[in-house]
Amino acid sequence: MENPGSAQAQRRLRIIGGHLRPAARGAPSASPCKALAPPSSVPKRRQELLKWNGWGYNDSKFTFNKKGQAEFTGKRYRLSGMVLPALREWMEKTFGASLEHKTTSRASLNISDAPPAIINEDFVQDLKALGISFSLETEDRVFRAHGHCLHEIFELREGMFKRIPDMVVWPTSHEDVCKIVELACKHNVCAIPFGGGTSVSNALECPEDEKRTIVSLDTSQMNRILWIDEKNLTAHVEAGIIGQDLERQLSEGGYCTGHEPDSMEFSTLGGWVATRASGMKKNIYGNIEDLVVHIKMVTPRGVIEKNCQGPRMSTGPDIHHFIMGSEGILGVVTEVTIKIRPVPEYQKYGSVVFPNFERGVACLREVARQRCAPASIRLMDNAQFQFGHALKPQVSSIFTSFLDGLKKFYITKFKGFDPNQLCVATLVFEGDREKVLQHEKQVYDIAARFGGLAAGEDNGQRGYMLTFVIAYLRDLGMDYYLIGESFETSVPWDRVLDLCRNVKERIVRECKERGVQFPPLSTCRVTQTYDAGACVYFYFAFNYRGIGEPIHVYEQIETAAREEILANGGSLSHHHGVGKLRKHWLRESISDVGIGMLKSVKNYVDPNNIFGNGNLL
């Protein structure tokens, strides 16, 4: 392995592009993107900032105040500190929920409930000799024992997992990871890579039958931009960097990646690679496979990487595509070279209201056909529109209230849109100002052909702002016997409407058959468009009062919904990955031969199953 600090490596970096700006650890950086300083001793624990049993930051949550009005706490989001007068009524009307029926999570983690650690003492002693930070504390272990599937969070609120990591280790560089993996092989220790912990596919769940020491390999301290190549517009970055930190540091030098998944506040670059992630603005910037130029991954067999950073290679099957989507079963992604772009000169939000979902889908299809999609275009069905309206903050002035009333009158009375049928598309345009304005006119002209009416920038901007707070609602719901989840698929254009209708109807039917007493929320949006199809994102939730095993019932309903997706021509996943949650269907999705190919790679790269998280296979 080449030492990045060696003279040979430095010569190699200088050759690339001619305008490299290396980021030096622990010292002022020559790069416009300053490196994050390494920990001085034990790494700062994420649980100091984040919830141990819910989504997001400790200081941010939906709650009901003494007046019974919903509000969002903290200071991190545009919605923070605001009262949401319609949310309570929406919850009561939609789910039959009541503030009188409340269930609470455990106030704190009871470490005595956690399963005892299985410690390989020889591994620990060798790790100590290397000077790499690690922890055996139960709180650290539990925090990295899960992602954010419904059943994982529910389990934390009610009890404890049967198996959790036995220790946590914090490498600070690619070289550290190489040493850790070498020790894991030497002592037959199981390693599970941990990035941002935002998985919604059970990918971080420890196999219950694993008898070896399980090490959670937390990449959070590998968070530097190592260099920026301004001539070739690439950046070489450690895989543990959080999405929002990557964008913030790049923006200081006038650059961005444009990759903005809903989880970008918490998910990592390495996690994006490992799950084949997609972002809200993929129409301009591409999905992760379009952004990646080079990957370095440590496996039990050694380091996988290409020998150059060329934009494309015809050298047999692309090894990057063995790495992307491998979900931690082959090794640890340590460094990634990713495309960057200058921060767009101009950004503009927008929204369009359509008389019904069918017209909206037809519009998005035409926009895709003409290849004029803005950075992001997302179409919400009526139930999701009503949901978004319930999250509207208290009106700050009579004038604003008057204008909102006029808009509603114009759309529903003058134009005749049925409030129970209409749907809304939110838009984001980015780029050169003049081109953005031309692009905007083109998209709105297409929308008008399908009965769409421009609904303003504010609605568009608010729609995207809600993207980052909507996950916090699940925690509020669980306080009032409401459980829910999201899942996604991709589907050809000619199957979009049938799939959306059939899956939503199947959810409603399954809930009724399984004794759910109140009508469920079953809603979807079209979130990304392609030449040949679209990504569809579903939400469903229900009131579980009166149900003895709510998570079991939920899983039965979700399984039925996934079966319906596959029966209607949808994919197993568009961007959430497979993990353990969906691996039951993987053989059906990629064929027996495809499974055999994947097993062959696994058996060669990791014959002793050191990376034994049990995903995919």
Residue pairs with C-beta under 8 A, 6 or more apart in sequence:
1 174
1 175
1 178
1 302
1 303
2 8
2 9
2 12
3 9
3 175
4 174
4 226
13 20
13 22
13 227
14 20
16 229
16 232
16 309
17 229
17 230
17 231
17 232
17 234
18 231
19 229
19 230
19 231
20 227
20 228
20 229
20 230
21 29
21 30
21 31
21 32
21 33
21 227
21 228
21 230
21 253
22 29
22 30
22 31
22 226
22 227
23 29
23 30
23 31
23 33
23 34
23 35
23 224
23 225
23 226
23 227
23 228
24 30
24 35
25 35
25 37
25 38
25 224
26 35
26 37
26 38
28 34
29 35
31 225
31 227
31 228
31 253
32 228
32 252
32 253
32 254
32 255
33 225
33 228
33 235
33 249
33 250
33 252
33 253
33 255
34 249
34 252
35 224
35 225
36 223
36 224
36 241
36 245
38 172
38 221
39 133
39 170
39 172
39 221
41 133
42 133
42 135
43 133
43 170
43 218
43 220
43 221
45 139
45 140
45 143
46 143
46 197
46 220
47 139
47 140
47 143
49 57
49 58
50 56
50 57
50 58
50 266
51 57
51 58
51 475
52 109
52 139
52 142
52 143
52 156
53 105
53 106
53 109
53 153
53 156
53 157
54 61
54 105
54 153
54 472
54 474
54 475
55 148
55 153
55 471
55 472
55 474
55 475
56 265
56 266
56 471
56 472
57 74
57 76
59 73
59 74
59 75
59 76
60 72
60 73
60 74
60 76
60 77
60 80
60 469
60 472
61 72
61 73
61 74
61 472
61 475
61 476
62 70
62 71
62 72
62 73
62 84
62 87
62 472
62 473
62 475
62 476
63 70
63 71
63 72
63 73
63 476
64 70
64 71
64 88
64 99
65 71
65 83
68 88
68 99
69 83
69 84
69 85
69 88
70 83
70 84
70 85
70 87
70 88
70 476
71 81
71 82
71 83
71 84
72 79
72 80
72 81
72 82
72 84
72 469
72 472
73 80
73 81
74 80
74 81
75 81
77 465
77 468
77 469
78 465
79 391
79 393
79 465
79 466
79 469
82 393
82 394
83 393
83 394
84 390
84 391
84 392
84 393
84 394
85 394
86 389
86 390
86 391
86 392
87 390
87 391
88 99
89 390
90 386
90 387
90 389
90 390
91 97
91 390
91 477
91 480
91 482
92 98
94 519
94 521
95 482
95 518
95 519
95 520
95 521
95 541
95 542
95 543
96 517
96 518
96 519
96 543
96 545
97 477
97 480
97 481
97 482
97 543
98 480
99 480
101 480
101 481
101 545
102 479
102 480
103 478
103 479
103 480
103 481
104 479
105 156
105 157
105 158
105 478
105 479
106 157
106 158
109 138
109 139
109 142
109 156
110 160
111 138
111 139
111 142
113 159
113 160
114 138
114 141
114 142
114 160
114 161
114 164
115 160
115 161
115 162
115 163
115 164
117 136
117 138
117 141
117 166
117 167
117 213
118 166
118 211
118 212
118 213
118 214
119 136
119 166
119 167
119 213
120 187
120 188
120 189
120 212
120 213
122 187
123 183
123 184
123 186
123 187
123 189
123 213
123 215
124 134
124 167
126 183
126 186
126 187
127 134
127 169
127 180
127 183
130 176
130 179
130 183
132 169
132 170
132 171
132 172
132 176
132 179
132 180
133 169
133 170
133 172
133 221
134 167
134 168
134 169
134 170
135 141
135 167
135 168
135 169
136 166
136 167
140 168
141 164
141 165
141 166
141 167
141 168
141 216
142 156
142 160
142 161
142 164
143 197
144 164
144 165
144 168
144 194
144 197
144 204
144 216
144 218
145 161
145 163
145 164
145 165
145 204
145 205
145 206
145 216
146 152
146 153
146 155
146 156
146 161
146 197
146 204
146 205
147 197
147 198
147 199
147 200
147 201
147 202
147 203
147 204
147 205
148 197
148 198
148 199
148 200
148 471
149 199
149 200
149 201
149 202
149 485
149 581
150 474
150 483
150 484
150 485
150 551
150 554
151 551
151 554
151 555
152 161
152 202
152 205
153 474
153 475
153 478
154 478
154 483
154 550
154 551
155 161
157 478
161 205
161 206
162 208
163 206
163 207
163 208
163 210
163 214
164 206
164 214
165 192
165 206
165 214
165 215
165 216
166 213
166 214
166 215
167 213
167 214
167 215
167 216
168 194
168 215
168 216
168 218
169 180
169 215
169 216
169 217
169 218
170 218
170 220
170 221
171 177
171 179
171 180
171 217
171 219
171 221
171 222
172 221
172 222
173 222
173 238
173 334
174 222
174 238
174 296
174 298
174 334
174 335
176 222
177 217
177 219
177 222
177 298
177 332
177 334
178 298
178 303
180 191
180 215
180 217
181 191
181 298
181 299
181 300
181 331
181 332
181 610
183 189
184 190
184 191
184 215
184 300
184 610
185 300
185 608
185 610
187 213
188 212
188 608
188 610
189 212
189 213
189 214
189 215
189 610
190 210
190 212
190 213
190 214
190 215
190 609
190 610
190 611
190 612
191 214
191 215
191 217
191 332
191 610
191 611
191 612
192 204
192 206
192 214
192 215
192 216
192 217
192 328
192 611
192 612
192 613
193 217
193 219
193 270
193 274
193 328
193 332
193 333
193 611
194 204
194 216
194 217
194 218
194 219
195 219
195 220
195 239
195 240
195 267
195 268
195 270
195 271
195 274
196 242
196 243
196 263
196 266
196 267
196 268
196 271
197 204
197 266
198 263
198 266
198 267
198 271
199 271
199 275
199 577
199 579
200 485
200 486
200 487
200 576
200 581
201 275
201 327
201 573
201 576
201 577
201 578
201 579
201 580
201 581
201 582
201 615
202 579
202 580
202 581
203 275
203 327
203 328
203 577
203 579
203 580
203 613
203 615
204 613
205 580
205 613
205 614
206 214
206 613
207 612
207 613
207 614
210 612
212 612
217 332
218 240
219 238
219 239
219 240
219 268
219 270
219 332
219 334
220 240
220 268
221 240
222 238
222 239
222 240
222 241
222 334
223 238
223 240
223 241
223 242
223 245
224 237
224 238
224 241
225 235
225 236
225 237
225 238
225 241
225 246
225 249
225 250
226 236
226 237
226 238
226 335
227 235
227 236
228 234
228 235
228 236
228 250
228 253
228 255
228 340
229 235
229 236
232 309
233 255
233 339
233 340
233 341
234 293
234 309
234 337
234 338
234 339
234 340
235 250
235 255
235 257
235 337
235 338
235 340
236 294
236 335
236 336
236 337
237 246
237 269
237 335
237 336
237 337
237 338
238 269
238 334
238 335
239 268
239 269
239 270
239 273
239 332
239 333
239 334
239 335
239 336
240 268
240 269
240 270
241 268
241 269
242 264
242 265
242 266
242 267
242 268
243 259
243 260
243 261
243 263
243 264
243 265
243 266
243 267
243 268
243 269
243 272
244 264
244 265
246 257
246 269
247 256
247 257
247 260
247 264
250 256
250 257
250 340
251 343
254 342
254 343
255 340
255 341
255 342
255 343
256 340
256 341
256 342
256 343
256 344
257 285
257 291
257 338
257 339
257 340
257 341
258 279
258 281
258 284
258 285
258 291
258 341
258 375
259 272
259 277
259 279
259 281
259 282
259 285
259 288
259 291
260 279
260 280
260 281
261 267
261 272
261 277
261 278
261 279
261 280
261 575
262 280
262 467
262 468
262 471
264 279
265 468
267 277
269 336
269 338
270 332
270 333
270 334
270 336
271 277
272 288
273 288
273 292
273 295
273 323
273 324
273 333
273 336
274 323
274 324
274 325
274 326
274 327
274 328
274 333
274 577
275 325
275 327
275 575
275 576
275 577
276 287
276 288
276 289
276 324
276 325
276 575
276 577
277 287
277 288
277 575
278 287
278 288
278 528
278 535
278 574
278 575
279 285
279 287
279 288
280 375
280 376
280 378
280 428
280 464
280 467
280 527
280 528
281 375
281 376
281 428
281 430
282 290
282 528
283 373
283 374
283 375
283 376
283 377
283 528
283 529
284 375
284 430
284 431
285 291
285 341
285 375
287 575
288 324
289 320
289 321
289 324
290 339
291 338
291 339
292 320
292 324
292 336
292 337
292 338
292 339
293 309
293 311
293 337
293 338
293 339
294 305
294 306
294 309
294 336
294 337
295 304
295 305
295 320
295 323
295 324
295 333
295 335
295 336
295 337
296 303
296 304
296 305
296 333
296 334
296 335
296 336
297 303
297 304
297 305
297 323
297 330
297 331
297 332
297 333
297 334
298 331
298 332
298 334
299 330
299 331
299 605
299 606
299 611
300 331
300 605
300 606
300 607
300 608
300 610
300 611
301 604
301 605
301 606
304 319
304 322
304 323
304 331
304 605
306 313
306 319
306 320
309 337
322 330
322 601
323 330
323 333
325 577
326 616
327 577
327 578
327 579
327 613
327 615
327 616
328 611
328 613
328 615
329 602
329 606
329 611
329 613
329 615
329 616
329 617
330 601
330 602
330 605
330 606
330 611
331 605
331 606
331 611
332 611
344 430
344 431
345 431
345 432
345 433
346 429
346 430
346 431
346 432
346 433
346 436
347 428
347 429
347 430
347 436
348 428
348 429
348 430
348 436
348 437
348 440
348 457
349 426
349 427
349 428
349 429
349 457
349 458
349 460
349 461
349 464
350 374
350 426
350 427
350 428
350 429
350 440
350 443
350 444
350 454
350 456
350 457
350 460
351 424
351 425
351 426
351 427
351 454
351 455
351 456
351 457
351 459
351 460
351 463
352 360
352 363
352 424
352 425
352 427
352 444
352 447
352 452
352 453
352 454
352 455
353 411
353 417
353 422
353 423
353 424
353 452
353 453
353 455
354 360
354 363
354 379
354 422
354 423
354 424
354 425
354 447
354 450
354 451
354 452
354 453
355 416
355 417
355 418
355 421
355 422
355 451
356 382
356 418
356 421
356 422
356 423
357 379
357 381
357 382
357 421
357 423
357 497
357 500
358 497
359 450
359 451
359 452
360 379
360 423
360 425
360 450
360 452
360 526
361 379
361 496
361 497
361 526
362 450
363 379
363 425
363 446
363 447
363 449
363 450
363 452
364 377
364 379
364 425
364 526
364 529
364 534
365 493
365 496
365 529
366 446
366 449
366 450
367 373
367 377
367 443
367 446
367 529
368 493
368 529
368 530
368 531
368 534
369 531
370 442
370 446
371 531
372 439
372 442
372 443
372 446
373 443
373 529
374 427
374 428
374 429
374 430
374 439
374 440
374 443
375 428
375 429
375 430
375 431
376 426
376 427
376 428
376 464
377 425
377 426
377 427
377 428
377 443
377 529
378 425
378 426
378 463
378 525
378 526
378 527
378 528
379 423
379 424
379 425
379 525
379 526
380 388
380 423
380 424
380 425
380 426
380 463
380 523
380 525
381 423
381 500
381 523
381 524
381 525
382 420
382 421
382 422
382 423
383 521
383 522
383 523
384 423
384 523
384 524
384 525
384 539
385 422
385 423
385 424
387 521
387 523
387 539
388 424
388 462
388 463
388 466
391 466
391 469
391 470
392 462
395 401
395 404
407 455
407 456
411 417
411 422
411 453
411 455
412 418
412 419
415 453
424 455
424 459
424 463
425 447
425 452
426 459
426 460
426 463
426 464
427 440
427 443
427 460
428 460
428 464
429 436
429 439
429 440
429 443
430 436
431 439
444 452
444 454
447 453
447 454
474 483
474 484
474 485
474 541
477 483
477 484
477 541
481 543
481 544
481 545
482 541
482 542
482 543
482 544
483 541
483 542
483 544
483 550
483 551
483 554
484 521
484 539
484 540
484 541
484 542
485 539
485 540
485 541
485 554
485 558
486 537
486 538
486 539
487 537
487 538
487 558
487 561
487 562
487 576
488 527
488 535
488 536
488 537
488 538
488 573
488 574
488 575
488 576
489 499
489 535
489 536
489 538
489 565
489 570
489 571
489 572
489 573
489 574
490 530
490 533
490 534
490 535
490 536
490 570
490 571
490 574
491 499
491 533
491 534
491 536
491 565
491 568
491 569
491 570
491 571
492 532
492 533
492 569
493 532
493 533
493 534
495 533
495 568
495 569
495 570
496 526
496 533
496 534
496 536
498 568
499 536
499 565
499 568
499 569
499 570
500 524
500 536
502 564
502 567
502 568
503 522
503 524
503 538
503 561
503 564
503 565
503 568
504 522
504 523
504 524
504 538
505 522
506 560
506 561
506 564
507 520
507 522
507 540
507 557
507 560
507 561
508 519
508 520
508 522
510 556
510 557
510 560
510 561
511 519
511 520
511 542
511 557
514 547
514 553
514 556
514 557
515 546
515 547
515 553
516 542
516 543
516 544
516 547
516 553
517 543
517 545
517 546
518 542
518 543
518 545
520 540
520 541
520 542
521 539
521 540
521 541
521 542
522 538
522 539
522 540
523 538
523 539
523 540
524 536
524 537
524 538
524 539
525 536
525 537
526 534
526 535
526 536
526 537
527 534
527 535
527 536
527 537
528 534
528 535
528 574
529 535
535 574
535 575
536 570
538 561
540 557
540 558
540 561
542 554
542 557
544 550
544 553
544 554
547 553
562 572
562 582
562 585
565 571
566 572
566 585
566 588
566 589
571 589
572 578
572 582
572 585
572 586
572 589
573 582
578 586
578 615
578 616
579 615
579 616
580 614
580 615
583 615
583 616
583 617
586 595
586 616
586 617
587 594
587 595
590 598
595 617
598 616
598 617
599 617
602 617
